[in-house]
Amino acid sequence: MPRPVTDAFFHQDGDWLVASELTRGPWDPGSQHAGPPSALVARAIERVGEPDGLQVGRITLEIMRPVPIGRLRTEARIVRPGRSVELIEATLSDDEGVLIRALAWRIRTRAVELDPPPPAEDPPPGPAEGKEEPFFDTGQDVGYHTAMDYKFIHGAFVEPGPAMVWMRMRQPLVAGEETTPLQRVLVAGDSGNGVSAALDPLRYLFINTDLSVHLLRMPEGEWVCLDARTFPEPNGVGLADTALYDERGRIGRAAQTLLVRAR
């Protein structure tokens, strides 16, 4: 099946969403980075029920198997309705079955006067203060690594250790649609283990089996900042822990369970 031109991560084709090569991840040339398909799941969650006045406070995605660069479909339903909070279940599938399962809590927003007010927290240095760093060699000319802008405050793809990086999508998630703030967070938030790699990616795999994102509020603007640390263990299990910011300050946190293996 011919793939669409790379002016968006996905193109709508009836009930299907067809992935472009911009979704390609670093581990397998035929599989997607988990960020774009996670954002597709978030898109389905945003569209179910009556979302006005509701905000996703937490979304957890279980990655059942690698997501191929191909035709996908999403489904979502409210499994626990409520006036103040509701729980939504969503899936991403291909012709062979479910690829990602997700649960998300949506919370009704309401102005609350807090006493005492929350302590002020300075935002990190902005993207204008960051610098571009080369991506490690994936063997592919087009992929997720070419679909995003990166501005590192500290750290780099090819330097093991913690990193702080601003990320911005260069193309829309779905062609012809405006990308929402939640979708922007999910596209970037799955990169915590990649930007803060504690191991050489040419010698080791550290693939996440899940992604959980907790959000205080939706990001403002196109840039999302990841302040990430990765913790691998010699038992083959790891954790990526990522604080999330926009240019106004903290917006939430992301966590990933990692499968760690030698290549």
C-alpha positions as YAML, in Angstrom:
chain: A
units: angstrom
residues:
- id: 1
  name: MET
  ca: [0.00, 0.00, 0.00]
- id: 2
  name: PRO
  ca: [1.55, 3.39, -0.92]
- id: 3
  name: ARG
  ca: [2.16, 5.68, 2.02]
- id: 4
  name: PRO
  ca: [1.00, 9.30, 1.93]
- id: 5
  name: VAL
  ca: [3.39, 12.18, 1.46]
- id: 6
  name: THR
  ca: [5.05, 13.41, 4.61]
- id: 7
  name: ASP
  ca: [3.13, 16.63, 5.27]
- id: 8
  name: ALA
  ca: [1.50, 15.19, 8.42]
- id: 9
  name: PHE
  ca: [1.97, 12.25, 10.77]
- id: 10
  name: PHE
  ca: [-1.36, 10.74, 9.64]
- id: 11
  name: HIS
  ca: [-3.92, 11.14, 6.87]
- id: 12
  name: GLN
  ca: [-7.62, 10.33, 7.20]
- id: 13
  name: ASP
  ca: [-8.96, 7.67, 4.82]
- id: 14
  name: GLY
  ca: [-12.60, 7.05, 5.72]
- id: 15
  name: ASP
  ca: [-12.65, 5.37, 9.13]
- id: 16
  name: TRP
  ca: [-8.90, 4.70, 8.92]
- id: 17
  name: LEU
  ca: [-5.88, 6.85, 9.76]
- id: 18
  name: VAL
  ca: [-2.90, 6.11, 7.53]
- id: 19
  name: ALA
  ca: [0.54, 6.68, 9.01]
- id: 20
  name: SER
  ca: [3.23, 8.53, 7.07]
- id: 21
  name: GLU
  ca: [6.93, 7.83, 7.39]
- id: 22
  name: LEU
  ca: [7.21, 10.74, 9.83]
- id: 23
  name: THR
  ca: [5.93, 8.34, 12.50]
- id: 24
  name: ARG
  ca: [8.89, 5.95, 12.10]
- id: 25
  name: GLY
  ca: [10.70, 5.22, 15.37]
- id: 26
  name: PRO
  ca: [14.39, 4.57, 16.02]
- id: 27
  name: TRP
  ca: [14.19, 0.85, 16.83]
- id: 28
  name: ASP
  ca: [12.58, -0.72, 13.74]
- id: 29
  name: PRO
  ca: [12.17, 0.91, 10.29]
- id: 30
  name: GLY
  ca: [8.71, -0.63, 9.93]
- id: 31
  name: SER
  ca: [7.37, 0.51, 13.32]
- id: 32
  name: GLN
  ca: [6.24, 3.84, 14.69]
- id: 33
  name: HIS
  ca: [7.64, 5.90, 17.52]
- id: 34
  name: ALA
  ca: [5.01, 5.60, 20.25]
- id: 35
  name: GLY
  ca: [4.43, 9.37, 20.46]
- id: 36
  name: PRO
  ca: [2.30, 9.91, 17.33]
- id: 37
  name: PRO
  ca: [0.00, 6.88, 17.85]
- id: 38
  name: SER
  ca: [-0.39, 7.83, 21.52]
- id: 39
  name: ALA
  ca: [-1.57, 11.23, 20.34]
- id: 40
  name: LEU
  ca: [-4.08, 9.50, 18.02]
- id: 41
  name: VAL
  ca: [-5.51, 7.76, 21.08]
- id: 42
  name: ALA
  ca: [-5.69, 11.11, 22.87]
- id: 43
  name: ARG
  ca: [-7.54, 12.51, 19.83]
- id: 44
  name: ALA
  ca: [-10.16, 9.77, 20.17]
- id: 45
  name: ILE
  ca: [-10.51, 10.48, 23.89]
- id: 46
  name: GLU
  ca: [-10.99, 14.19, 23.22]
- id: 47
  name: ARG
  ca: [-13.83, 13.46, 20.79]
- id: 48
  name: VAL
  ca: [-15.93, 11.10, 22.89]
- id: 49
  name: GLY
  ca: [-18.92, 12.33, 24.88]
- id: 50
  name: GLU
  ca: [-19.28, 16.05, 25.63]
- id: 51
  name: PRO
  ca: [-15.73, 17.25, 26.32]
- id: 52
  name: ASP
  ca: [-16.47, 20.97, 26.84]
- id: 53
  name: GLY
  ca: [-15.37, 22.04, 30.32]
- id: 54
  name: LEU
  ca: [-13.43, 18.80, 30.89]
- id: 55
  name: GLN
  ca: [-9.67, 18.28, 31.01]
- id: 56
  name: VAL
  ca: [-7.67, 15.06, 30.85]
- id: 57
  name: GLY
  ca: [-5.91, 14.80, 34.21]
- id: 58
  name: ARG
  ca: [-4.22, 11.50, 33.52]
- id: 59
  name: ILE
  ca: [-3.85, 9.18, 30.57]
- id: 60
  name: THR
  ca: [-2.13, 5.78, 30.70]
- id: 61
  name: LEU
  ca: [-1.35, 3.91, 27.51]
- id: 62
  name: GLU
  ca: [-0.39, 0.22, 27.42]
- id: 63
  name: ILE
  ca: [1.59, -0.63, 24.28]
- id: 64
  name: MET
  ca: [0.47, -4.16, 23.43]
- id: 65
  name: ARG
  ca: [2.79, -4.58, 20.42]
- id: 66
  name: PRO
  ca: [4.80, -2.41, 18.02]
- id: 67
  name: VAL
  ca: [2.64, -0.05, 15.99]
- id: 68
  name: PRO
  ca: [3.26, -0.60, 12.25]
- id: 69
  name: ILE
  ca: [3.50, 2.24, 9.74]
- id: 70
  name: GLY
  ca: [0.16, 1.49, 8.12]
- id: 71
  name: ARG
  ca: [-3.62, 1.81, 8.47]
- id: 72
  name: LEU
  ca: [-5.01, 2.32, 11.98]
- id: 73
  name: ARG
  ca: [-8.33, 3.00, 13.63]
- id: 74
  name: THR
  ca: [-9.31, 4.31, 17.06]
- id: 75
  name: GLU
  ca: [-12.27, 3.69, 19.34]
- id: 76
  name: ALA
  ca: [-13.21, 5.35, 22.63]
- id: 77
  name: ARG
  ca: [-16.05, 5.06, 25.14]
- id: 78
  name: ILE
  ca: [-16.93, 6.41, 28.55]
- id: 79
  name: VAL
  ca: [-16.81, 3.53, 31.04]
- id: 80
  name: ARG
  ca: [-17.46, 5.54, 34.21]
- id: 81
  name: PRO
  ca: [-19.62, 8.61, 33.62]
- id: 82
  name: GLY
  ca: [-19.92, 11.38, 36.18]
- id: 83
  name: ARG
  ca: [-20.66, 15.07, 36.60]
- id: 84
  name: SER
  ca: [-17.21, 15.89, 38.01]
- id: 85
  name: VAL
  ca: [-14.98, 13.09, 36.75]
- id: 86
  name: GLU
  ca: [-15.29, 10.44, 34.07]
- id: 87
  name: LEU
  ca: [-13.17, 7.50, 32.99]
- id: 88
  name: ILE
  ca: [-12.63, 6.85, 29.30]
- id: 89
  name: GLU
  ca: [-11.33, 3.69, 27.66]
- id: 90
  name: ALA
  ca: [-9.74, 3.87, 24.21]
- id: 91
  name: THR
  ca: [-7.93, 1.59, 21.78]
- id: 92
  name: LEU
  ca: [-5.75, 1.87, 18.70]
- id: 93
  name: SER
  ca: [-5.95, -1.10, 16.32]
- id: 94
  name: ASP
  ca: [-4.91, -2.39, 12.93]
- id: 95
  name: ASP
  ca: [-6.31, -5.29, 10.90]
- id: 96
  name: GLU
  ca: [-4.68, -7.79, 13.26]
- id: 97
  name: GLY
  ca: [-6.10, -6.39, 16.51]
- id: 98
  name: VAL
  ca: [-5.40, -3.99, 19.35]
- id: 99
  name: LEU
  ca: [-2.05, -2.19, 19.40]
- id: 100
  name: ILE
  ca: [-2.54, 0.26, 22.29]
- id: 101
  name: ARG
  ca: [-5.05, 0.25, 25.15]
- id: 102
  name: ALA
  ca: [-5.61, 3.40, 27.19]
- id: 103
  name: LEU
  ca: [-7.52, 4.69, 30.19]
- id: 104
  name: ALA
  ca: [-7.95, 8.39, 30.86]
- id: 105
  name: TRP
  ca: [-9.56, 10.41, 33.64]
- id: 106
  name: ARG
  ca: [-11.30, 13.58, 32.53]
- id: 107
  name: ILE
  ca: [-12.00, 16.15, 35.24]
- id: 108
  name: ARG
  ca: [-14.45, 19.01, 35.05]
- id: 109
  name: THR
  ca: [-12.60, 22.29, 35.48]
- id: 110
  name: ARG
  ca: [-13.92, 24.98, 37.82]
- id: 111
  name: ALA
  ca: [-12.38, 28.11, 39.32]
- id: 112
  name: VAL
  ca: [-11.21, 27.47, 42.89]
- id: 113
  name: GLU
  ca: [-9.70, 30.11, 45.19]
- id: 114
  name: LEU
  ca: [-6.72, 28.42, 46.83]
- id: 115
  name: ASP
  ca: [-5.59, 29.51, 50.29]
- id: 116
  name: PRO
  ca: [-2.66, 29.50, 50.59]
- id: 117
  name: PRO
  ca: [-1.93, 29.84, 46.88]
- id: 118
  name: PRO
  ca: [0.42, 27.25, 45.37]
- id: 119
  name: PRO
  ca: [4.11, 28.21, 45.58]
- id: 120
  name: ALA
  ca: [5.51, 29.94, 42.53]
- id: 121
  name: GLU
  ca: [7.89, 27.89, 40.38]
- id: 122
  name: ASP
  ca: [10.12, 29.51, 37.79]
- id: 123
  name: PRO
  ca: [9.78, 28.07, 34.27]
- id: 124
  name: PRO
  ca: [12.86, 26.51, 32.70]
- id: 125
  name: PRO
  ca: [14.97, 28.46, 30.19]
- id: 126
  name: GLY
  ca: [12.91, 28.80, 27.03]
- id: 127
  name: PRO
  ca: [13.44, 27.20, 23.61]
- id: 128
  name: ALA
  ca: [15.23, 30.31, 22.35]
- id: 129
  name: GLU
  ca: [17.99, 29.52, 24.86]
- id: 130
  name: GLY
  ca: [18.37, 25.91, 23.73]
- id: 131
  name: LYS
  ca: [20.51, 24.46, 20.97]
- id: 132
  name: GLU
  ca: [19.98, 21.79, 18.37]
- id: 133
  name: GLU
  ca: [21.84, 18.52, 18.87]
- id: 134
  name: PRO
  ca: [22.28, 15.69, 16.32]
- id: 135
  name: PHE
  ca: [20.03, 12.64, 16.57]
- id: 136
  name: PHE
  ca: [21.79, 9.29, 16.80]
- id: 137
  name: ASP
  ca: [22.01, 7.40, 13.50]
- id: 138
  name: THR
  ca: [18.78, 5.45, 12.85]
- id: 139
  name: GLY
  ca: [19.74, 4.38, 9.32]
- id: 140
  name: GLN
  ca: [16.66, 6.21, 7.99]
- id: 141
  name: ASP
  ca: [16.41, 9.60, 6.29]
- id: 142
  name: VAL
  ca: [12.79, 10.22, 7.34]
- id: 143
  name: GLY
  ca: [11.11, 9.49, 10.64]
- id: 144
  name: TYR
  ca: [10.00, 10.92, 13.95]
- id: 145
  name: HIS
  ca: [13.52, 12.31, 14.38]
- id: 146
  name: THR
  ca: [13.02, 14.55, 11.31]
- id: 147
  name: ALA
  ca: [9.42, 15.47, 12.18]
- id: 148
  name: MET
  ca: [10.25, 17.32, 15.40]
- id: 149
  name: ASP
  ca: [12.24, 20.39, 16.39]
- id: 150
  name: TYR
  ca: [14.57, 19.90, 19.37]
- id: 151
  name: LYS
  ca: [16.24, 22.61, 21.48]
- id: 152
  name: PHE
  ca: [18.38, 21.20, 24.29]
- id: 153
  name: ILE
  ca: [18.95, 23.25, 27.42]
- id: 154
  name: HIS
  ca: [21.33, 20.56, 28.65]
- id: 155
  name: GLY
  ca: [22.15, 17.02, 27.55]
- id: 156
  name: ALA
  ca: [22.00, 15.59, 24.03]
- id: 157
  name: PHE
  ca: [20.85, 12.49, 22.15]
- id: 158
  name: VAL
  ca: [24.42, 11.21, 21.86]
- id: 159
  name: GLU
  ca: [25.42, 12.08, 25.46]
- id: 160
  name: PRO
  ca: [24.18, 9.56, 28.04]
- id: 161
  name: GLY
  ca: [22.47, 11.06, 31.05]
- id: 162
  name: PRO
  ca: [19.69, 13.44, 32.10]
- id: 163
  name: ALA
  ca: [18.49, 16.01, 29.60]
- id: 164
  name: MET
  ca: [16.21, 19.01, 29.32]
- id: 165
  name: VAL
  ca: [14.88, 19.64, 25.83]
- id: 166
  name: TRP
  ca: [12.13, 21.68, 24.19]
- id: 167
  name: MET
  ca: [10.23, 19.83, 21.45]
- id: 168
  name: ARG
  ca: [7.86, 21.07, 18.75]
- id: 169
  name: MET
  ca: [5.96, 19.28, 16.01]
- id: 170
  name: ARG
  ca: [6.85, 20.42, 12.49]
- id: 171
  name: GLN
  ca: [3.66, 19.00, 10.94]
- id: 172
  name: PRO
  ca: [0.08, 18.44, 12.15]
- id: 173
  name: LEU
  ca: [-0.88, 15.16, 13.74]
- id: 174
  name: VAL
  ca: [-3.64, 14.57, 11.16]
- id: 175
  name: ALA
  ca: [-3.60, 16.33, 7.80]
- id: 176
  name: GLY
  ca: [-6.13, 19.15, 7.60]
- id: 177
  name: GLU
  ca: [-6.70, 19.30, 11.38]
- id: 178
  name: GLU
  ca: [-5.44, 21.67, 14.03]
- id: 179
  name: THR
  ca: [-3.31, 19.79, 16.55]
- id: 180
  name: THR
  ca: [-4.65, 20.18, 20.10]
- id: 181
  name: PRO
  ca: [-2.55, 20.90, 23.21]
- id: 182
  name: LEU
  ca: [-3.18, 17.38, 24.55]
- id: 183
  name: GLN
  ca: [-2.02, 15.85, 21.29]
- id: 184
  name: ARG
  ca: [1.16, 17.96, 21.39]
- id: 185
  name: VAL
  ca: [1.96, 16.67, 24.88]
- id: 186
  name: LEU
  ca: [1.48, 13.03, 23.87]
- id: 187
  name: VAL
  ca: [3.59, 13.31, 20.71]
- id: 188
  name: ALA
  ca: [6.49, 14.71, 22.75]
- id: 189
  name: GLY
  ca: [5.95, 13.06, 26.13]
- id: 190
  name: ASP
  ca: [6.88, 9.58, 24.93]
- id: 191
  name: SER
  ca: [10.43, 10.80, 24.18]
- id: 192
  name: GLY
  ca: [11.66, 10.93, 27.77]
- id: 193
  name: ASN
  ca: [13.63, 7.69, 27.49]
- id: 194
  name: GLY
  ca: [15.14, 8.79, 24.18]
- id: 195
  name: VAL
  ca: [16.34, 12.28, 25.10]
- id: 196
  name: SER
  ca: [17.78, 11.13, 28.45]
- id: 197
  name: ALA
  ca: [19.26, 7.81, 27.32]
- id: 198
  name: ALA
  ca: [21.46, 6.35, 30.06]
- id: 199
  name: LEU
  ca: [22.85, 3.73, 27.66]
- id: 200
  name: ASP
  ca: [24.35, 3.79, 24.17]
- id: 201
  name: PRO
  ca: [21.39, 3.29, 21.77]
- id: 202
  name: LEU
  ca: [23.70, 1.57, 19.28]
- id: 203
  name: ARG
  ca: [24.48, -1.12, 21.88]
- id: 204
  name: TYR
  ca: [21.22, -1.32, 23.86]
- id: 205
  name: LEU
  ca: [17.46, -1.20, 23.44]
- id: 206
  name: PHE
  ca: [15.39, 0.61, 26.08]
- id: 207
  name: ILE
  ca: [11.86, 0.39, 24.72]
- id: 208
  name: ASN
  ca: [8.88, 1.58, 26.75]
- id: 209
  name: THR
  ca: [5.97, -0.78, 27.35]
- id: 210
  name: ASP
  ca: [3.68, 2.01, 28.53]
- id: 211
  name: LEU
  ca: [3.30, 5.74, 28.96]
- id: 212
  name: SER
  ca: [1.51, 7.57, 31.78]
- id: 213
  name: VAL
  ca: [1.02, 11.32, 31.60]
- id: 214
  name: HIS
  ca: [-0.41, 13.38, 34.48]
- id: 215
  name: LEU
  ca: [-1.44, 16.93, 33.61]
- id: 216
  name: LEU
  ca: [-2.14, 19.93, 35.83]
- id: 217
  name: ARG
  ca: [-3.21, 21.97, 32.81]
- id: 218
  name: MET
  ca: [-2.90, 21.97, 29.05]
- id: 219
  name: PRO
  ca: [0.25, 23.49, 27.52]
- id: 220
  name: GLU
  ca: [0.22, 26.94, 25.97]
- id: 221
  name: GLY
  ca: [2.00, 27.38, 22.66]
- id: 222
  name: GLU
  ca: [3.66, 24.89, 20.33]
- id: 223
  name: TRP
  ca: [6.69, 23.95, 22.45]
- id: 224
  name: VAL
  ca: [6.71, 21.27, 25.18]
- id: 225
  name: CYS
  ca: [9.71, 20.92, 27.50]
- id: 226
  name: LEU
  ca: [10.92, 17.54, 28.80]
- id: 227
  name: ASP
  ca: [13.19, 17.43, 31.86]
- id: 228
  name: ALA
  ca: [13.98, 13.73, 31.76]
- id: 229
  name: ARG
  ca: [16.02, 11.08, 33.56]
- id: 230
  name: THR
  ca: [16.31, 7.39, 32.68]
- id: 231
  name: PHE
  ca: [17.12, 4.71, 35.25]
- id: 232
  name: PRO
  ca: [18.11, 1.29, 33.78]
- id: 233
  name: GLU
  ca: [18.69, -1.70, 36.04]
- id: 234
  name: PRO
  ca: [20.90, -4.74, 35.31]
- id: 235
  name: ASN
  ca: [17.79, -6.94, 35.66]
- id: 236
  name: GLY
  ca: [16.58, -5.65, 32.27]
- id: 237
  name: VAL
  ca: [13.94, -3.26, 33.64]
- id: 238
  name: GLY
  ca: [14.11, 0.53, 33.55]
- id: 239
  name: LEU
  ca: [12.16, 3.69, 34.25]
- id: 240
  name: ALA
  ca: [12.08, 7.04, 32.47]
- id: 241
  name: ASP
  ca: [10.84, 9.91, 34.66]
- id: 242
  name: THR
  ca: [10.02, 13.19, 32.90]
- id: 243
  name: ALA
  ca: [8.80, 16.54, 34.21]
- id: 244
  name: LEU
  ca: [6.76, 18.44, 31.60]
- id: 245
  name: TYR
  ca: [6.70, 22.22, 31.10]
- id: 246
  name: ASP
  ca: [5.50, 24.92, 28.77]
- id: 247
  name: GLU
  ca: [6.96, 28.43, 28.64]
- id: 248
  name: ARG
  ca: [4.78, 29.48, 31.60]
- id: 249
  name: GLY
  ca: [5.90, 26.65, 33.88]
- id: 250
  name: ARG
  ca: [5.13, 23.10, 34.96]
- id: 251
  name: ILE
  ca: [2.25, 21.30, 33.27]
- id: 252
  name: GLY
  ca: [2.68, 17.72, 34.48]
- id: 253
  name: ARG
  ca: [4.75, 14.56, 34.51]
- id: 254
  name: ALA
  ca: [5.31, 11.50, 32.33]
- id: 255
  name: ALA
  ca: [6.61, 8.05, 33.25]
- id: 256
  name: GLN
  ca: [7.59, 5.04, 31.14]
- id: 257
  name: THR
  ca: [8.38, 1.44, 32.08]
- id: 258
  name: LEU
  ca: [11.33, 0.25, 30.00]
- id: 259
  name: LEU
  ca: [12.41, -3.09, 28.57]
- id: 260
  name: VAL
  ca: [16.23, -2.97, 28.61]
- id: 261
  name: ARG
  ca: [18.22, -5.37, 26.40]
- id: 262
  name: ALA
  ca: [21.58, -5.55, 24.67]
- id: 263
  name: ARG
  ca: [21.26, -5.33, 20.89]
...
